[in-house]
Amino acid sequence: MGTIIQDQQLDALFTALSDRTRRDIVARLSTGEATVKELAKPYAMSMQAVSQHIRVLERSGLISQGRHRQTRPCRLEPAALEAGLSWIEESRRTWSDRMDRLETHLAHVQDREDQ
């Protein structure tokens, strides 16, 4: 059951990061909190469109929104990024090990052919 939940979280994370605007928002929030209005400023899109991007990022766990007086500042949630990085690193190690074994096997085959 835990694997299914983890897979769903990774799916949501990578889906959220598949869009350039959302990656830009995550990058902006890595420097500190910002309101939706501040996040929308560099884009030629409606506040509603930016809010939709924010909702996708929230559902993935990458960001959260607080409440400060009449604003709802967004903040980055690094734990979600850590989960993605862990998965990427585990995959990298797996493929690196496989490539090392293939290289060893091919060297062994080449040695036999050279004899």
Backbone torsions as a table, in degrees:
resi	resn	phi	psi	omega
1	MET	NA	-41.4	179.6
2	GLY	-61.3	-35.2	179.2
3	THR	-65.5	-39.1	179.1
4	ILE	-63.4	-44.7	179.1
5	ILE	-63.9	-43.9	179.2
6	GLN	-62.1	-41.8	177.9
7	ASP	-62.0	-41.2	179.0
8	GLN	-64.7	-39.0	178.5
9	GLN	-66.1	-42.4	178.3
10	LEU	-65.5	-40.3	176.9
11	ASP	-58.4	-46.2	-179.7
12	ALA	-64.4	-41.1	-179.9
13	LEU	-61.8	-52.1	-176.8
14	PHE	-70.5	-30.7	173.8
15	THR	-64.2	-45.4	179.4
16	ALA	-61.2	-40.7	-177.6
17	LEU	-81.1	-3.4	-179.1
18	SER	-75.5	-11.1	-177.7
19	ASP	-105.7	131.1	-177.1
20	ARG	-60.5	-42.0	-179.8
21	THR	-60.8	-43.5	179.9
22	ARG	-67.1	-36.9	175.8
23	ARG	-63.7	-39.2	176.8
24	ASP	-62.0	-42.0	179.4
25	ILE	-63.5	-43.5	177.7
26	VAL	-61.0	-43.7	178.8
27	ALA	-61.8	-42.3	178.9
28	ARG	-62.6	-42.1	-178.4
29	LEU	-72.1	-15.8	176.7
30	SER	-68.4	-15.1	177.7
31	THR	-95.7	-6.9	178.8
32	GLY	143.1	171.2	-178.8
33	GLU	-62.4	153.6	176.3
34	ALA	-154.3	151.1	175.7
35	THR	-81.5	164.7	177.3
36	VAL	-59.8	-39.8	179.6
37	LYS	-61.0	-43.2	178.0
38	GLU	-65.7	-38.7	179.2
39	LEU	-68.4	-31.6	-178.1
40	ALA	-76.9	-21.7	-171.7
41	LYS	-50.2	-46.6	-176.1
42	PRO	-76.3	-3.3	-173.4
43	TYR	-108.5	144.0	175.8
44	ALA	-91.8	63.4	178.2
45	MET	-144.1	163.9	-177.7
46	SER	-71.3	160.2	174.9
47	MET	-61.0	-34.0	179.1
48	GLN	-63.2	-41.8	179.5
49	ALA	-65.0	-42.5	178.2
50	VAL	-64.9	-39.9	178.0
51	SER	-61.4	-35.7	176.4
52	GLN	-64.4	-42.2	176.4
53	HIS	-60.7	-41.1	179.1
54	ILE	-61.5	-43.1	179.3
55	ARG	-62.4	-39.9	177.7
56	VAL	-62.5	-43.9	179.5
57	LEU	-65.2	-37.3	177.1
58	GLU	-65.9	-44.4	-179.9
59	ARG	-61.8	-30.8	179.6
60	SER	-79.0	-12.8	-178.3
61	GLY	87.1	1.9	-178.3
62	LEU	-71.6	-31.0	179.4
63	ILE	-135.7	162.8	172.6
64	SER	-136.4	160.5	177.1
65	GLN	-118.4	132.0	176.0
66	GLY	-99.8	-164.8	176.4
67	ARG	-139.0	123.8	177.9
68	HIS	-136.0	107.4	-174.4
69	ARG	54.0	-113.7	-177.8
70	GLN	-104.2	7.7	178.8
71	THR	-109.9	162.0	177.3
72	ARG	-126.1	81.5	-177.5
73	PRO	-65.6	141.4	177.0
74	CYS	-93.7	145.9	176.5
75	ARG	-138.9	149.2	177.7
76	LEU	-72.8	142.2	176.0
77	GLU	-113.3	91.8	-173.3
78	PRO	-59.1	-24.3	-179.1
79	ALA	-59.8	-36.2	179.0
80	ALA	-65.5	-40.3	177.1
81	LEU	-65.0	-38.1	179.2
82	GLU	-60.9	-39.1	178.7
83	ALA	-62.3	-43.0	177.8
84	GLY	-65.9	-42.2	178.4
85	LEU	-63.8	-38.7	178.1
86	SER	-62.3	-43.8	179.1
87	TRP	-63.5	-44.3	179.2
88	ILE	-62.0	-44.8	-179.3
89	GLU	-64.2	-41.7	178.3
90	GLU	-62.6	-42.5	177.7
91	SER	-65.0	-40.1	179.1
92	ARG	-62.3	-44.5	179.1
93	ARG	-62.6	-43.8	179.9
94	THR	-59.1	-49.1	-178.3
95	TRP	-69.6	-34.3	177.2
96	SER	-63.9	-43.8	177.3
97	ASP	-61.5	-42.6	179.4
98	ARG	-63.7	-42.3	179.1
99	MET	-66.6	-37.7	176.6
100	ASP	-62.7	-43.6	178.8
101	ARG	-65.1	-39.4	177.6
102	LEU	-64.1	-43.4	178.8
103	GLU	-61.3	-42.9	177.8
104	THR	-62.9	-44.7	179.5
105	HIS	-62.2	-46.1	-179.1
106	LEU	-64.9	-37.1	176.8
107	ALA	-64.5	-39.5	178.9
108	HIS	-65.2	-44.2	178.1
109	VAL	-62.2	-43.1	179.4
110	GLN	-62.6	-41.0	178.8
111	ASP	-61.2	-41.7	180.0
112	ARG	-65.6	-37.7	179.2
113	GLU	-68.9	-32.9	-179.2
114	ASP	-73.6	-18.1	-177.6
115	GLN	-80.7	NA	NA
